Structures are given as C-alpha cells and as structure tokens.
Amino acid sequence: MEELRQSLNDFLNYELLRWSSFVLTPAKIILVLIVGGLTHLMLLLFKGFLNRQVKKRYIDLSVHYAIYQLTRYIAFVVALGVCLELLGFQLNFLIASTAALMVGVGIGLQHLFEDFISGIIILVDRTIKVNDVIKV
C-alpha cells in the first residue's frame, strides 16, 4: 500500500515542464481541470435557477440573459485567477501589468467598451428584449 502511495505521489509531482520558477506537474493540471469543471457546473446550476425564475414569470427573459452573461464573465475571470494562482503564477505582477494594459485598452477600444456596456444597460432596462428585431 505504501508503495502504491509513493508511486502515485511520484506521478502527481512529476515535472512536465520547468521554466524559471514555474513548474508544471500533473497534480496542477488536475486541479485546474477541477476548477474549470466546478465553474462550469456552477454556471449550469445558476442558469437552471434563472430558467425556473423565467418560467414562474419572476424575471423577464432579457433580464435573465443580462444577469447570466454578467455572472458568466465574473465567474470566468475569478476561475482564471484561481487557475493562474494554482499553477504558480504570481498575480501581483499580473495585476500590475493588466492595469497598465487597461489604460491602453481604455484609450484604444473605448467605443467597443461603450457599446458593450450600453448593450447590457439596454437589456437590463427592458426597452429591448432578447430576440427583438431592430431595423436601422
């Protein structure tokens, strides 16, 4: 039994890739897959909850879509942060470099972000619903 435990431990901690202080092992890959699977499962459960609320007429379909999309974006960002932390990346450096990048994105892609936020506001505002046809 001890031999099996040792060989499993050796397999999980086997270095697949080493780059400076970063070490990739099968254990880290398994943890990242678990985080991804749990994120996907939680989003499925949340979508089912929202679908039940739409069927009971507690919320509108456009509000359902807006809430789900915002929750999905937030969940993916949090899961990505957790996965990067599990892999051994230092998020302090990543946050600092992302802040500098966001200044450039804010200047260069300002209209794209305006349209994105405007679309979410329109969906929450209920002036336009999902599956509406708009002629311009």
C-alpha positions as CSV (number, residue, x, y, z in Angstrom):
1,M,0.0,0.0,0.0
2,E,2.8,2.3,0.9
3,E,4.5,1.5,-2.5
4,L,1.3,2.5,-4.4
5,R,1.0,5.7,-2.4
6,Q,4.6,6.6,-3.2
7,S,4.3,5.8,-6.9
8,L,1.1,7.9,-7.1
9,N,2.8,10.7,-5.3
10,D,5.8,10.4,-7.8
11,F,3.4,10.6,-10.7
12,L,1.5,13.6,-9.5
13,N,4.6,15.5,-8.7
14,Y,6.5,14.6,-11.9
15,E,7.9,17.8,-13.5
16,L,6.4,18.0,-17.0
17,L,7.8,21.5,-17.7
18,R,10.2,23.8,-15.8
19,W,10.6,27.4,-16.7
20,S,12.5,29.6,-14.2
21,S,10.4,29.2,-11.0
22,F,7.4,27.8,-12.8
23,V,6.9,24.0,-12.6
24,L,4.0,22.2,-14.3
25,T,3.0,18.9,-12.8
26,P,0.1,16.5,-13.4
27,A,-1.3,17.5,-10.0
28,K,-1.5,21.1,-11.0
29,I,-3.2,20.2,-14.3
30,I,-5.8,18.1,-12.4
31,L,-6.5,21.0,-10.0
32,V,-7.0,23.4,-13.0
33,L,-9.4,20.9,-14.6
34,I,-11.3,20.6,-11.3
35,V,-11.6,24.4,-11.0
36,G,-12.8,24.6,-14.6
37,G,-15.3,21.8,-14.1
38,L,-16.7,23.3,-10.9
39,T,-17.0,26.7,-12.6
40,H,-18.9,25.2,-15.5
41,L,-21.2,23.2,-13.1
42,M,-22.0,26.3,-11.0
43,L,-22.9,28.2,-14.1
44,L,-25.2,25.4,-15.3
45,L,-26.9,25.3,-11.9
46,F,-27.3,29.1,-11.9
47,K,-28.7,29.1,-15.5
48,G,-31.2,26.4,-14.4
49,F,-32.2,28.6,-11.4
50,L,-32.7,31.6,-13.7
51,N,-34.7,29.5,-16.2
52,R,-37.1,28.5,-13.4
53,Q,-37.5,32.2,-12.5
54,V,-38.4,33.0,-16.1
55,K,-40.9,30.2,-16.2
56,K,-42.5,31.4,-13.0
57,R,-42.5,34.9,-14.5
58,Y,-40.5,36.4,-11.7
59,I,-37.9,37.9,-14.2
60,D,-38.0,38.8,-17.8
61,L,-36.0,36.9,-20.5
62,S,-33.8,39.9,-21.2
63,V,-33.0,40.4,-17.5
64,H,-32.2,36.6,-17.4
65,Y,-29.8,37.0,-20.3
66,A,-28.1,40.1,-18.8
67,I,-27.7,38.6,-15.4
68,Y,-26.4,35.3,-16.7
69,Q,-23.9,37.0,-19.0
70,L,-22.5,39.2,-16.3
71,T,-22.3,36.3,-13.9
72,R,-20.5,34.3,-16.6
73,Y,-18.0,37.0,-17.2
74,I,-17.3,37.4,-13.5
75,A,-17.0,33.6,-12.9
76,F,-14.6,33.2,-15.8
77,V,-12.3,36.0,-14.5
78,V,-12.4,34.5,-11.0
79,A,-11.7,31.0,-12.3
80,L,-8.9,32.2,-14.4
81,G,-7.3,34.0,-11.4
82,V,-7.6,30.9,-9.3
83,C,-6.2,28.7,-12.0
84,L,-3.2,31.0,-12.5
85,E,-2.6,31.1,-8.8
86,L,-2.8,27.2,-8.7
87,L,-0.3,27.0,-11.5
88,G,2.1,29.1,-9.5
89,F,1.9,32.4,-11.3
90,Q,2.3,35.5,-9.2
91,L,-0.9,37.6,-9.6
92,N,0.7,40.8,-8.1
93,F,2.8,41.1,-11.3
94,L,-0.2,40.2,-13.5
95,I,-2.4,42.7,-11.8
96,A,0.1,45.5,-12.2
97,S,0.7,44.6,-15.9
98,T,-3.0,44.4,-16.5
99,A,-3.6,47.8,-15.0
100,A,-1.1,49.3,-17.5
101,L,-2.7,47.3,-20.3
102,M,-6.2,48.6,-19.4
103,V,-5.1,52.2,-19.8
104,G,-4.2,51.4,-23.4
105,V,-7.4,49.4,-23.9
106,G,-9.4,52.2,-22.4
107,I,-7.9,54.7,-24.9
108,G,-7.8,52.4,-27.9
109,L,-11.0,50.4,-27.5
110,Q,-13.2,53.0,-25.8
111,H,-16.0,52.8,-28.3
112,L,-16.1,49.0,-28.1
113,F,-16.5,49.0,-24.3
114,E,-19.1,51.8,-24.6
115,D,-21.1,49.6,-26.9
116,F,-20.7,46.5,-24.6
117,I,-21.8,48.4,-21.5
118,S,-24.7,50.1,-23.5
119,G,-25.9,46.6,-24.6
120,I,-26.0,45.4,-21.1
121,I,-27.8,48.5,-19.9
122,I,-30.4,48.2,-22.7
123,L,-31.1,44.6,-21.7
124,V,-31.5,45.4,-18.0
125,D,-33.6,48.5,-18.9
126,R,-36.1,46.2,-20.7
127,T,-36.6,48.7,-23.6
128,I,-35.4,46.0,-26.0
129,K,-35.9,42.3,-25.3
130,V,-33.9,39.3,-26.4
131,N,-35.0,38.1,-29.9
132,D,-36.4,41.6,-30.8
133,V,-35.7,42.7,-34.4
134,I,-34.3,46.2,-34.8
135,K,-34.2,47.9,-38.2
136,V,-31.7,50.7,-38.7
